[in-house]
Amino acid sequence: MLGSQVRRFCSCVALVSTAWAMMSLSASAQPTDYHYNTAMTQVYGSQYPITGRLDVQVFPDGTLRGYYHTSFYKLYIPVTGGRDADYIWLDIGPSSVDLGLGAGPQGRLHVVATVSGDGSIRGQVYPESAAVLSGLSAQYGFGSSPPESAGNQYLFTALPSTTVDPTPSP
């Protein structure tokens, strides 16, 4: 009789500790939300930056997801990427609109950057067209200049923002 009660008590303790561990594990896996005002500027000869908003969630494992929209189009464009300490990379798109840097419809922007102590992000943007992404540029002879050419060098700046833009109405 006493052995049965001890086993029942141990089972209850094991169940409660398992539930506690699962709750703490799920609580620690919650993403952190970040909001930025962004600018993309051509390295050589750009008078005005292409501005926008970046709203992302960064998970504890470094996975990043969210949305980007330029100031002139309020469409929410998917963003994926990752973060490892101060190093961050983003893929913005593909999009149904031209993102403003020659990526064109169904293209994407690849951003490689670092996060400063104040939370700002600074790095470089590489436009990638849908033809390059799918391998069609080589197959069909589409011209594509490498990112090192002066015309394709863009700087990316994202400054933290405390405001969240409301989702635009259709």
C-alpha atoms as one frame of an Amber mdcrd trajectory, in Angstrom:
protein
   0.000   0.000   0.000   2.775   2.419   0.965   4.728   1.462  -2.182   1.700
   2.319  -4.331   1.391   5.755  -2.739   5.117   6.444  -3.222   4.897   5.488
  -6.897   1.826   7.677  -7.350   3.588  10.607  -5.627   6.714  10.145  -7.802
   4.549   9.995 -10.921   2.840  13.266  -9.975   6.206  14.939  -9.286   7.532
  13.730 -12.648   4.415  14.981 -14.437   4.561  18.413 -12.791   8.299  18.819
 -13.468   7.834  17.776 -17.117   5.024  20.314 -17.523   7.170  22.989 -15.855
  10.105  22.228 -18.152   7.893  22.384 -21.255   6.393  25.713 -20.169   9.801
  27.255 -19.549  11.109  25.882 -22.855   8.177  27.330 -24.815   8.482  30.660
 -22.990  12.166  30.938 -23.891  11.463  30.164 -27.563   9.415  33.340 -28.013
  10.719  35.713 -30.698  11.764  39.304 -30.068  10.085  41.952 -32.248  12.177
  44.685 -33.894  11.000  47.657 -35.963  13.248  49.799 -38.182  13.120  52.764
 -40.546  15.351  51.849 -43.478  17.255  53.554 -46.279  19.021  51.997 -49.275
  21.481  54.267 -51.023  23.586  53.702 -54.114  27.289  54.012 -53.277  28.152
  56.130 -56.308  25.919  58.997 -57.375  22.726  58.436 -55.394  20.912  61.664
 -54.521  17.990  60.148 -52.629  17.750  56.920 -50.679  14.974  54.399 -51.128
  13.238  54.426 -47.759  10.979  51.911 -46.079  10.036  49.969 -42.958  11.381
  46.674 -41.687   9.418  44.748 -39.061  11.052  41.466 -38.031  10.989  38.828
 -35.335  14.255  37.217 -34.220  13.977  33.816 -32.558  16.438  32.575 -29.903
  18.045  30.199 -32.426  18.868  33.194 -34.686  16.150  32.608 -37.274  14.624
  35.830 -38.545  11.294  36.470 -40.281   9.119  39.473 -40.942   7.993  42.042
 -43.480   9.427  44.986 -45.392   7.658  47.709 -47.312   9.012  50.690 -49.166
   7.696  54.174 -48.523   6.124  54.424 -51.978   4.432  50.962 -51.945   2.694
  49.894 -48.757   2.800  46.223 -49.752   4.169  43.873 -47.121   7.052  41.945
 -48.678   8.245  38.805 -46.860  11.661  38.866 -45.170  13.659  35.824 -44.090
  17.153  35.578 -42.704  19.169  35.076 -39.600  21.250  36.688 -36.921  24.413
  35.471 -35.243  25.630  37.895 -32.535  26.250  41.195 -34.412  26.087  39.642
 -37.892  22.718  39.718 -39.700  21.557  38.703 -43.161  18.174  39.294 -44.794
  16.450  38.207 -47.980  13.727  40.705 -48.872  11.294  39.301 -51.416  10.468
  37.893 -53.824   8.031  40.645 -54.526   5.352  41.345 -57.094   6.695  44.911
 -57.409  10.041  46.398 -58.297  11.868  46.953 -55.026  13.553  50.024 -56.487
  17.054  48.610 -56.965  16.710  46.746 -60.221  15.645  43.450 -58.676  12.406
  43.763 -60.613   9.214  41.790 -60.183   9.822  38.383 -58.605  13.329  39.446
 -57.607  14.749  39.832 -54.142  17.274  41.869 -52.208  20.001  40.122 -50.211
  21.326  42.207 -47.284  24.509  41.400 -45.373  25.064  43.689 -42.377  26.155
  44.183 -38.782  24.140  45.339 -35.791  25.709  48.216 -33.824  25.533  48.675
 -30.062  22.692  51.199 -30.472  20.605  48.621 -32.379  21.101  50.182 -35.817
  21.944  47.975 -38.791  24.480  48.901 -41.474  25.511  46.809 -44.428  25.348
  46.172 -48.144  22.475  45.210 -50.461  22.797  42.877 -53.435  19.837  42.977
 -55.868  19.047  39.559 -57.319  16.677  39.184 -60.227  14.322  36.256 -60.660
  16.305  35.192 -63.725  19.535  34.978 -61.747  17.836  33.196 -58.849  16.324
  30.523 -61.073  19.428  30.012 -63.217  17.679  31.262 -66.344  20.240  34.007
 -66.934  22.877  31.495 -67.959  20.451  29.274 -69.851  18.880  32.073 -71.904
  21.789  34.501 -71.996  20.219  37.261 -69.888  22.808  39.868 -69.023  23.616
  40.259 -65.374  26.339  42.410 -63.895  28.109  41.193 -60.772  27.407  42.940
 -57.449  30.929  44.404 -57.491  30.107  46.725 -60.381  29.649  50.369 -59.386
  26.031  50.409 -60.554  24.987  47.588 -58.225  26.603  48.632 -54.950  24.018
  49.735 -52.407  24.323  50.573 -48.736  21.633  49.521 -46.263  20.871  51.440
 -43.076  18.158  50.560 -40.560  17.499  52.705 -37.509  15.421  51.294 -34.630
  11.897  52.654 -34.309   9.467  52.448 -31.430   6.388  52.926 -33.609   4.671
  50.134 -35.442   2.952  50.990 -38.699  -0.630  49.765 -38.883  -1.447  47.263
 -41.572  -2.699  49.281 -44.552  -6.333  48.810 -45.523  -7.048  47.339 -48.988
